[in-house]
Amino acid sequence: MRLYTKNGHDVTKRFRTIAAAGSSLRCKTVILDSELVADDEHGSSDFTALHAHRPASKHALTLWVFDLLHLNSDDMRIPVLDERRDKLARLVKGILPPILLSESFDDPTGLLKAATDLGLEGIVSKRLDFAHRSGSRPEWVKVKTAAWVAANGKRFKLFPKAR
């Protein structure tokens, strides 16, 4: 499996454990919408550690997958998210960490509270009844926790569209 950043940089060698796990997926080609996370010793995500990660790093890596954009020769962006996630769940079924399926939640307020309690950055929401379209869209919303915004005030001002 080859791993690329959203900007097209090949990071396969840098994240060998994830690439090896991805090779066990039963498909010829796949493009996943996902987030690579480095976890500290307490299981919390550590953004700085991810960017500094080297193959011998002590931080555990997890690839959280949440959308299926291409599978073998099929463009999966046209079906609605519900259908794409059903196929994604079947694709990753039986795959053990470090590749995990991000679950869907019906209570966004409760989920945002849980994210706050865990000290996370926030949550991302996608409409289940929409096809995938790249770029900023009203059917895809990222909500930051108030604690994250307060702790990252300067960074948050630099990237105001990240709300």
Secondary structure, DSSP 8 states (H G I E B T S, - for coil): ---B-TT--B-TTTTHHHHHHHTTSSSS-EEEEEEEEEE-TTS-B-HHHHHH--TT-SSEEEEEEEEEEEETTEE-SSS-HHHHHHHHHHHHTT--TTEEE----S-HHHHHHHHHHTT--EEEEE-TTS---SS--TTEEEEE-HHHHHHTHHHHHH-GGG-
